[in-house]
């Protein structure tokens, strides 16, 4: 690889950023067009339905706060997925890291009450990061050393994580006197500060955006970001260039799991303030769509996460103001996910994002 080519990989041009945004928005446009046809066939006015969706997502400060709050875990799970994608690893186990990370944060939040107040949140999030990363260590090693398919191992670990946390929350960590599958409430000092009340938006959103910014610099301007990108594009060329591909794969899996863990920790500390069995409606799996739709770029994933967050919040309330069934919103989400994996290279520019 020439020095000019290496610079291109390390520092994407403004044109590449525009292409990434275009590739994120085009599938949405196609999905909206097809959904409009479905609405027309079903007897609904697509313009009115889309107007309601827009108003319920961004109509005022409260709605904007709710949309950004719903986007927060998706930003992080999308980022966790994209980190693994860069190294050519298809990690579908972010959901598992989210579960164990959330459980770790909840445990610190209600058990480590002897800590100084200002240390509670960092300690809980650190526990989530460590546990989430360790959860991805085994599939990373199996993929790097034995070439075991990571899709299978990470998918199976999701079920193990859900079952393990369900056992803990119904057994040794069940809140005393509680009939629900939940841990005790975390201490007030362990809760993330709210933003834009009365919405559920909290400082977890700022943490998620900060991590996206770090990812943007890391992926384009750091040696490890370059090595992970080259490993994903051509492992054989990476080996020939002196890169330890096995080390990169394990490292990216650990980093992916760490971000997935912090996603679970933020959801616990900022929203539900305890761990509840089944606390995730599939954030880890939606994160795959966010990473694909955003083409692994920071800006693209932010837009994709906000899109899915908007569909989540508006879909829950649109039935109150119209006779549009929630299934229509689910169809729209599904179509966006389908078109997220399509590449419209001829329309938005050639090359990978």
C-alpha positions as CSV (number, residue, x, y, z in Angstrom):
1,X,0.0,0.0,0.0
2,X,1.4,3.4,-1.0
3,X,1.7,6.3,1.5
4,X,-1.1,8.2,-0.4
5,X,-3.4,5.2,-0.1
6,X,-2.6,4.8,3.6
7,X,-3.4,8.4,4.1
8,X,-6.7,8.0,2.4
9,X,-7.7,5.1,4.7
10,X,-6.4,7.0,7.8
11,X,-8.0,10.4,7.0
12,X,-11.3,10.1,5.0
13,X,-12.0,13.1,2.8
14,X,-15.0,15.4,3.2
15,X,-16.4,13.7,0.1
16,X,-16.3,10.4,1.9
17,X,-18.2,11.9,4.8
18,X,-20.9,13.1,2.4
19,X,-21.1,9.7,0.8
20,X,-21.5,8.1,4.2
21,X,-24.4,10.4,5.0
22,X,-25.9,9.8,1.6
23,X,-25.7,6.1,2.0
24,X,-27.4,6.4,5.4
25,X,-30.3,8.6,4.1
26,X,-31.0,6.8,0.8
27,X,-32.2,3.5,2.3
28,X,-34.5,5.6,4.5
29,X,-35.9,7.4,1.4
30,X,-36.6,4.1,-0.3
31,X,-38.2,2.6,2.8
32,X,-40.4,5.7,3.2
33,X,-41.5,5.4,-0.4
34,X,-42.5,1.8,-0.2
35,X,-44.2,2.4,3.2
36,X,-46.2,5.2,1.6
37,X,-47.5,2.7,-1.0
38,X,-48.5,0.3,1.7
39,X,-50.3,3.1,3.6
40,X,-52.2,4.1,0.4
41,X,-53.2,0.5,-0.2
42,X,-54.3,0.3,3.4
43,X,-56.5,3.4,3.1
44,X,-54.2,5.9,5.0
45,X,-52.8,9.2,3.9
46,X,-49.0,8.7,4.0
47,X,-48.4,12.5,4.2
48,X,-50.6,12.8,7.3
49,X,-49.0,9.7,8.9
50,X,-45.5,10.9,8.3
51,X,-46.5,14.4,9.7
52,X,-47.8,12.7,12.8
53,X,-44.6,10.7,13.1
54,X,-42.5,13.8,12.8
55,X,-44.5,15.8,15.3
56,X,-44.5,13.0,17.9
57,X,-40.8,12.6,17.5
58,X,-39.6,16.3,17.3
59,X,-42.7,18.4,17.9
60,X,-41.4,20.1,21.1
61,X,-38.6,19.8,23.7
62,X,-40.2,17.0,25.6
63,X,-40.6,14.9,22.4
64,X,-37.1,15.7,21.3
65,X,-35.8,14.6,24.7
66,X,-37.8,11.3,24.5
67,X,-36.4,10.6,21.0
68,X,-32.8,11.3,22.0
69,X,-33.3,9.1,25.2
70,X,-34.6,6.2,23.0
71,X,-31.6,6.8,20.7
72,X,-28.9,6.6,23.4
73,X,-28.7,2.8,23.7
74,X,-28.9,2.4,20.0
75,X,-25.9,4.8,19.5
76,X,-23.8,2.6,21.7
77,X,-24.9,-0.8,20.4
78,X,-24.5,0.5,16.9
79,X,-21.0,1.7,17.8
80,X,-20.1,-1.6,19.5
81,X,-21.2,-3.5,16.4
82,X,-19.3,-1.1,14.0
83,X,-16.0,-1.6,16.0
84,X,-16.1,-5.3,15.4
85,X,-17.2,-4.8,11.7
86,X,-14.1,-2.7,11.1
87,X,-11.9,-5.8,11.8
88,X,-14.0,-8.0,9.6
89,X,-15.8,-9.6,12.6
90,X,-19.6,-10.0,12.5
91,X,-20.3,-9.6,16.2
92,X,-24.0,-10.3,16.9
93,X,-23.4,-10.7,20.6
94,X,-23.7,-7.0,21.7
95,X,-27.0,-7.9,23.2
96,X,-25.3,-10.3,25.6
97,X,-22.7,-7.7,26.6
98,X,-25.5,-5.2,27.2
99,X,-27.2,-7.6,29.5
100,X,-24.2,-8.5,31.6
101,X,-22.9,-4.9,31.6
102,X,-26.3,-3.7,32.8
103,X,-26.3,-6.3,35.6
104,X,-22.8,-5.4,36.7
105,X,-23.7,-1.7,36.8
106,X,-26.9,-2.4,38.8
107,X,-25.0,-4.5,41.3
108,X,-22.4,-1.8,41.9
109,X,-25.2,0.8,42.1
110,X,-27.1,-0.9,44.9
111,X,-24.3,-2.8,46.7
112,X,-21.3,-0.5,46.7
113,X,-23.0,2.1,48.9
114,X,-19.9,2.6,50.9
115,X,-18.2,4.5,48.0
116,X,-18.1,8.2,48.0
117,X,-21.1,9.6,46.1
118,X,-19.1,11.1,43.2
119,X,-17.4,7.7,42.6
120,X,-20.7,5.7,42.3
121,X,-21.4,6.4,38.6
122,X,-17.8,5.9,37.4
123,X,-17.5,2.7,39.4
124,X,-20.7,1.3,38.0
125,X,-19.9,2.2,34.4
126,X,-16.3,0.7,34.8
127,X,-17.9,-2.5,36.1
128,X,-20.1,-2.6,33.0
129,X,-17.2,-2.0,30.7
130,X,-15.1,-4.7,32.2
131,X,-17.8,-7.3,32.3
132,X,-19.0,-6.5,28.9
133,X,-15.5,-6.7,27.4
134,X,-14.8,-10.0,29.2
135,X,-18.0,-11.5,27.8
136,X,-16.6,-11.1,24.3
137,X,-13.1,-12.4,25.1
138,X,-13.9,-16.1,24.5
139,X,-15.6,-15.7,21.0
140,X,-12.7,-13.3,20.1
141,X,-10.1,-15.9,21.0
142,X,-12.0,-18.7,19.3
143,X,-12.3,-16.6,16.1
144,X,-8.7,-15.5,16.1
145,X,-7.0,-18.7,17.1
146,X,-9.3,-21.5,15.9
147,X,-11.2,-19.7,13.2
148,X,-14.5,-20.5,14.9
149,X,-17.4,-18.7,13.3
150,X,-18.1,-15.7,15.6
151,X,-21.7,-15.4,14.5
152,X,-22.5,-18.7,16.1
153,X,-20.5,-18.2,19.3
154,X,-21.7,-14.6,19.9
155,X,-25.3,-15.5,19.1
156,X,-25.3,-18.4,21.6
157,X,-23.7,-16.2,24.2
158,X,-26.7,-13.9,23.9
159,X,-29.0,-16.6,25.2
160,X,-26.5,-17.5,27.9
161,X,-26.3,-13.8,29.1
162,X,-30.1,-13.5,29.1
163,X,-30.6,-16.7,31.0
164,X,-27.7,-16.0,33.5
165,X,-29.0,-12.5,34.3
166,X,-32.6,-13.9,34.6
167,X,-31.4,-16.5,37.1
168,X,-29.5,-13.8,39.2
169,X,-32.4,-11.4,39.2
170,X,-34.8,-14.1,40.2
171,X,-32.5,-15.6,42.8
172,X,-29.6,-14.2,44.7
173,X,-30.0,-10.6,43.5
174,X,-33.8,-10.4,43.7
175,X,-35.0,-7.3,45.6
176,X,-36.2,-8.3,49.1
177,X,-40.0,-8.5,49.2
178,X,-40.3,-8.0,45.4
179,X,-42.5,-10.3,43.3
180,X,-41.0,-8.9,40.1
181,X,-37.8,-10.1,38.5
182,X,-35.8,-7.1,39.5
183,X,-32.8,-6.1,41.6
184,X,-33.0,-3.5,44.4
185,X,-33.1,0.1,43.2
186,X,-29.6,1.7,42.8
187,X,-28.5,4.4,45.1
188,X,-29.4,8.0,44.1
189,X,-25.7,8.8,43.8
190,X,-25.4,6.1,41.1
191,X,-28.0,7.6,38.9
192,X,-27.1,9.6,35.8
193,X,-28.2,13.2,35.9
194,X,-31.3,14.1,33.8
195,X,-31.3,16.5,30.9
196,X,-34.3,18.3,29.5
197,X,-36.8,17.1,32.2
198,X,-39.5,15.8,32.3
199,X,-38.1,13.7,29.5
200,X,-36.0,10.6,30.4
201,X,-33.0,12.1,28.6
202,X,-29.9,11.9,30.8
203,X,-26.1,12.4,30.6
204,X,-25.8,9.0,29.1
205,X,-26.7,10.6,25.8
206,X,-23.7,12.9,26.2
207,X,-21.4,9.9,27.0
208,X,-22.7,8.1,23.9
209,X,-22.0,11.1,21.6
210,X,-18.6,11.6,23.2
211,X,-17.7,8.0,22.4
212,X,-18.9,8.5,18.8
213,X,-16.5,11.5,18.5
214,X,-13.7,9.4,20.0
215,X,-14.5,6.6,17.5
216,X,-14.4,9.1,14.6
217,X,-10.9,10.2,15.6
218,X,-9.7,6.7,16.5
219,X,-10.9,5.2,13.2
220,X,-9.4,7.9,11.0
221,X,-6.3,9.1,12.8
222,X,-4.9,6.3,15.0
223,X,-2.6,3.5,14.2
224,X,-4.9,0.9,15.7
225,X,-7.8,2.3,13.8
226,X,-5.8,1.9,10.6
227,X,-4.8,-1.6,11.5
228,X,-8.3,-2.7,12.3
229,X,-9.6,-1.2,9.0
230,X,-6.9,-2.9,7.0
231,X,-7.5,-6.2,8.8
232,X,-11.2,-6.0,7.8
233,X,-10.5,-5.1,4.2
234,X,-7.7,-7.7,3.6
235,X,-6.4,-10.0,6.4
236,X,-3.8,-11.5,4.2
237,X,-2.5,-8.1,3.1
238,X,-2.5,-7.0,6.8
239,X,-0.4,-10.0,7.8
240,X,2.0,-9.3,4.9
241,X,2.3,-5.7,6.3
242,X,3.3,-7.0,9.7
243,X,0.0,-6.5,11.5
244,X,-0.8,-9.1,14.1
245,X,-4.3,-9.9,12.8
246,X,-5.1,-12.2,15.7
247,X,-4.3,-9.6,18.2
248,X,-6.4,-7.0,16.4
249,X,-9.4,-9.3,16.2
250,X,-9.3,-10.1,19.9
251,X,-8.8,-6.5,20.7
252,X,-11.7,-5.3,18.6
253,X,-14.0,-7.9,20.2
254,X,-13.0,-6.8,23.6
255,X,-13.6,-3.2,22.7
256,X,-16.9,-4.1,21.1
257,X,-18.0,-5.9,24.2
258,X,-16.8,-3.0,26.4
259,X,-19.0,-0.5,24.5
260,X,-21.9,-3.0,24.6
261,X,-21.4,-3.2,28.4
262,X,-21.5,0.5,28.9
263,X,-24.7,0.6,26.8
264,X,-26.3,-1.7,29.4
265,X,-24.8,0.3,32.3
266,X,-26.1,3.6,31.0
267,X,-29.6,2.2,30.4
268,X,-29.7,0.9,34.0
269,X,-28.2,4.0,35.6
270,X,-30.1,6.5,33.5
271,X,-33.5,5.1,32.9
272,X,-34.7,2.1,34.9
273,X,-32.4,2.5,38.0
274,X,-32.3,-1.2,38.6
275,X,-31.8,-4.4,36.5
276,X,-35.0,-6.0,35.3
277,X,-35.2,-9.3,33.5
278,X,-35.7,-8.7,29.8
279,X,-34.8,-5.0,30.2
280,X,-33.7,-4.8,26.6
281,X,-36.3,-4.8,23.7
282,X,-33.5,-5.9,21.4
283,X,-31.1,-2.9,21.5
284,X,-28.2,-5.1,20.6
285,X,-29.9,-6.5,17.4
286,X,-31.2,-3.0,16.4
287,X,-27.6,-1.8,16.8
288,X,-26.6,-4.1,13.9
289,X,-29.1,-2.2,11.7
290,X,-27.7,1.1,13.0
291,X,-24.2,0.2,12.1
292,X,-25.2,-1.1,8.7
293,X,-27.4,1.9,7.9
294,X,-24.7,4.3,9.2
295,X,-22.0,2.5,7.1
296,X,-19.8,2.4,10.3
297,X,-19.3,6.1,10.2
298,X,-19.9,8.2,13.3
299,X,-22.2,10.7,11.7
300,X,-24.2,8.0,9.8
301,X,-24.7,5.9,13.0
302,X,-25.8,9.0,15.0
303,X,-28.5,9.7,12.3
304,X,-29.5,6.1,12.1
305,X,-29.9,5.8,15.9
306,X,-32.0,9.0,16.1
307,X,-34.1,7.6,13.2
308,X,-34.8,4.4,15.1
309,X,-35.3,6.3,18.3
310,X,-37.8,8.5,16.6
311,X,-39.8,5.6,15.2
312,X,-39.8,4.0,18.7
313,X,-41.2,7.0,20.5
314,X,-43.6,8.2,17.8
315,X,-44.9,4.7,17.1
316,X,-45.9,4.3,20.7
317,X,-48.1,7.5,20.7
318,X,-49.3,7.8,17.1
319,X,-52.2,5.5,17.8
320,X,-53.6,8.1,20.3
321,X,-54.0,10.6,17.6
322,X,-55.0,8.5,14.6
323,X,-56.3,5.1,13.7
324,X,-53.0,4.1,12.2
325,X,-52.0,0.7,13.7
326,X,-48.6,0.3,15.4
327,X,-47.9,-2.5,12.9
328,X,-47.4,0.2,10.2
329,X,-44.5,1.7,12.2
330,X,-43.1,-1.8,12.7
331,X,-43.2,-2.4,9.0
332,X,-41.4,0.9,8.4
333,X,-38.7,-0.1,10.9
334,X,-38.3,-3.5,9.2
335,X,-38.0,-2.0,5.7
336,X,-35.3,0.4,6.9
337,X,-33.4,-2.5,8.4
338,X,-33.8,-4.5,5.1
339,X,-32.5,-1.6,2.9
340,X,-29.8,-0.8,5.4
341,X,-27.8,-3.8,4.1
342,X,-28.2,-2.7,0.5
343,X,-25.5,-0.7,-1.3
344,X,-26.7,2.0,-3.6
345,X,-23.1,2.7,-4.9
346,X,-24.1,4.0,-8.3
347,X,-26.3,6.6,-6.7
348,X,-24.2,7.9,-3.9
349,X,-20.7,7.2,-5.0
350,X,-18.4,4.3,-5.4
351,X,-16.3,2.7,-2.7
352,X,-16.8,1.6,0.9
353,X,-17.5,4.2,3.6
